[in-house]
């Protein structure tokens, strides 16, 4: 007498559950991560007459209407801003530095920043402006 062996069907892992977990993790990290540095004060950039789209990434230096400075969203003094920018540029290897100055900021607040960045050659410097209304 021969007895037939039972074939047990393999239990498959529910892949749908794993996809849900990955989706929730993705949403969580998108919500808690910093997408771009925002200044701790209001900055309304000037309106551009012509230009092109600004590349993303890099370091953001914000200049308020009164001359207050912030580097990547952290308020800094006028004496320590350059050391912060140089440290971030060297540690992250960032090649782009954005100057986000308020439209009412005087040139005497912005020009020393541009001059120091040009001399140090830490990367390309761009000035943030608002596109002109079409």
Beta strands, then each sheet from edge to edge (+ up, - down):
strand 1: 59-63
strand 2: 69-71
strand 3: 74-76
strand 4: 96-101
strand 5: 124-127
sheet 1: 3+ 2- 1+ 4+ 5+
end
